[in-house]
Amino acid sequence: FVFVKSDKKLVKIHYTDIIYIEGLKDYVIIRCKDTRVITLQTMKSLEERMPANIFKRIHRSYIVNLDEINAVVGNMVEVTEKGQSKNLPIGKNYKDELLDIVNKNRL
């Protein structure tokens, strides 16, 4: 788990609850299974603190939990958020690394 500062308090978030992290300038939205947490932080600092075996940066504005990926469709990653399918873009700078992980776990 990790603690992040949000609304003047430190909020504990379990890695398994995180679906993906979305960057908005100086803020990040951590999208969890039943909530979302907004914190003042850069994507780069958050990416460095998250365990690399669980989370992967797929775009300038997105870090995804590898366990939450349902499918890779073209230049998109499909995840499920609140029962809805949601597509996140894959940046061309991050595509090769993601495809390496996908191919290692392919039958």
C-alpha positions as a Markdown table, in Angstrom:
| # | Residue | x | y | z |
|---|---|---|---|---|
| 1 | Phe | 0.0 | 0.0 | 0.0 |
| 2 | Val | 0.9 | 3.7 | -0.3 |
| 3 | Phe | -0.1 | 6.8 | 1.6 |
| 4 | Val | -1.0 | 9.9 | -0.5 |
| 5 | Lys | -1.9 | 13.4 | 0.7 |
| 6 | Ser | -5.4 | 14.4 | -0.3 |
| 7 | Asp | -7.8 | 17.0 | 1.2 |
| 8 | Lys | -5.3 | 17.7 | 4.1 |
| 9 | Lys | -5.1 | 14.1 | 5.1 |
| 10 | Leu | -3.0 | 11.1 | 4.3 |
| 11 | Val | -5.1 | 8.5 | 2.6 |
| 12 | Lys | -4.0 | 4.8 | 2.5 |
| 13 | Ile | -4.5 | 3.1 | -0.8 |
| 14 | His | -3.8 | -0.6 | -1.4 |
| 15 | Tyr | -2.0 | -1.3 | -4.7 |
| 16 | Thr | -4.6 | -4.0 | -5.6 |
| 17 | Asp | -7.4 | -1.3 | -5.4 |
| 18 | Ile | -5.8 | 0.9 | -8.0 |
| 19 | Ile | -7.0 | 0.5 | -11.6 |
| 20 | Tyr | -5.0 | 3.3 | -13.1 |
| 21 | Ile | -3.5 | 6.7 | -12.4 |
| 22 | Glu | -4.3 | 9.7 | -14.6 |
| 23 | Gly | -2.1 | 12.8 | -14.7 |
| 24 | Leu | -3.5 | 16.3 | -14.9 |
| 25 | Lys | -0.7 | 18.9 | -15.0 |
| 26 | Asp | 0.6 | 19.0 | -11.4 |
| 27 | Tyr | -2.1 | 16.7 | -10.0 |
| 28 | Val | -2.8 | 13.0 | -10.4 |
| 29 | Ile | -6.1 | 11.2 | -10.1 |
| 30 | Ile | -5.7 | 7.7 | -8.6 |
| 31 | Arg | -8.7 | 5.7 | -9.9 |
| 32 | Cys | -9.5 | 2.9 | -7.6 |
| 33 | Lys | -12.2 | 0.2 | -7.8 |
| 34 | Asp | -14.7 | 2.2 | -5.6 |
| 35 | Thr | -13.2 | 5.7 | -5.3 |
| 36 | Arg | -10.8 | 8.2 | -6.7 |
| 37 | Val | -8.1 | 10.2 | -4.9 |
| 38 | Ile | -6.7 | 13.5 | -6.2 |
| 39 | Thr | -3.3 | 14.5 | -5.0 |
| 40 | Leu | -0.7 | 17.2 | -5.8 |
| 41 | Gln | 2.1 | 15.2 | -7.3 |
| 42 | Thr | 3.9 | 14.7 | -10.6 |
| 43 | Met | 3.5 | 11.5 | -12.7 |
| 44 | Lys | 7.2 | 11.1 | -12.7 |
| 45 | Ser | 7.6 | 11.1 | -8.9 |
| 46 | Leu | 4.6 | 8.7 | -8.6 |
| 47 | Glu | 5.9 | 6.4 | -11.3 |
| 48 | Glu | 9.2 | 6.1 | -9.4 |
| 49 | Arg | 7.5 | 5.3 | -6.1 |
| 50 | Met | 5.1 | 2.6 | -7.4 |
| 51 | Pro | 6.4 | -1.0 | -7.7 |
| 52 | Ala | 7.4 | -1.7 | -11.3 |
| 53 | Asn | 6.2 | -5.3 | -11.2 |
| 54 | Ile | 2.6 | -4.1 | -10.6 |
| 55 | Phe | 2.4 | -0.7 | -12.4 |
| 56 | Lys | 3.4 | 0.3 | -15.9 |
| 57 | Arg | 3.5 | 3.8 | -17.5 |
| 58 | Ile | 1.7 | 3.5 | -20.8 |
| 59 | His | 1.3 | 7.1 | -21.7 |
| 60 | Arg | 2.5 | 10.6 | -20.7 |
| 61 | Ser | -0.7 | 10.9 | -18.7 |
| 62 | Tyr | -1.4 | 7.3 | -17.6 |
| 63 | Ile | 0.1 | 4.6 | -15.3 |
| 64 | Val | -1.9 | 1.3 | -15.3 |
| 65 | Asn | -2.1 | -1.6 | -12.9 |
| 66 | Leu | -1.0 | -4.6 | -15.0 |
| 67 | Asp | -3.5 | -6.9 | -13.3 |
| 68 | Glu | -6.4 | -4.6 | -14.4 |
| 69 | Ile | -5.6 | -4.8 | -18.1 |
| 70 | Asn | -8.4 | -6.7 | -19.8 |
| 71 | Ala | -7.1 | -6.4 | -23.4 |
| 72 | Val | -4.7 | -4.5 | -25.6 |
| 73 | Val | -6.5 | -3.2 | -28.7 |
| 74 | Gly | -4.3 | -1.4 | -31.2 |
| 75 | Asn | -3.0 | 1.7 | -29.4 |
| 76 | Met | -5.4 | 1.3 | -26.5 |
| 77 | Val | -5.4 | -0.6 | -23.2 |
| 78 | Glu | -8.9 | -1.8 | -22.0 |
| 79 | Val | -9.6 | -1.7 | -18.3 |
| 80 | Thr | -12.9 | -2.0 | -16.4 |
| 81 | Glu | -13.9 | 1.0 | -14.2 |
| 82 | Lys | -17.2 | 0.9 | -12.3 |
| 83 | Gly | -18.5 | -2.0 | -14.4 |
| 84 | Gln | -17.8 | 0.0 | -17.6 |
| 85 | Ser | -15.1 | -0.8 | -20.2 |
| 86 | Lys | -12.7 | 2.1 | -20.5 |
| 87 | Asn | -9.9 | 2.5 | -23.1 |
| 88 | Leu | -6.7 | 4.2 | -22.2 |
| 89 | Pro | -4.2 | 5.4 | -24.9 |
| 90 | Ile | -0.8 | 3.8 | -25.2 |
| 91 | Gly | 1.9 | 6.4 | -26.0 |
| 92 | Lys | 4.4 | 5.5 | -28.8 |
| 93 | Asn | 7.3 | 5.9 | -26.4 |
| 94 | Tyr | 5.8 | 3.3 | -24.0 |
| 95 | Lys | 4.4 | 0.8 | -26.4 |
| 96 | Asp | 7.4 | -1.4 | -26.9 |
| 97 | Glu | 7.9 | -2.0 | -23.2 |
| 98 | Leu | 4.2 | -2.8 | -22.7 |
| 99 | Leu | 4.2 | -5.2 | -25.6 |
| 100 | Asp | 7.3 | -6.9 | -24.1 |
| 101 | Ile | 5.3 | -7.6 | -20.9 |
| 102 | Val | 2.2 | -8.7 | -22.9 |
| 103 | Asn | 4.3 | -11.1 | -25.0 |
| 104 | Lys | 6.1 | -12.6 | -22.0 |
| 105 | Asn | 2.7 | -13.6 | -20.6 |
| 106 | Arg | 1.2 | -14.8 | -23.9 |
| 107 | Leu | 0.2 | -18.4 | -24.7 |
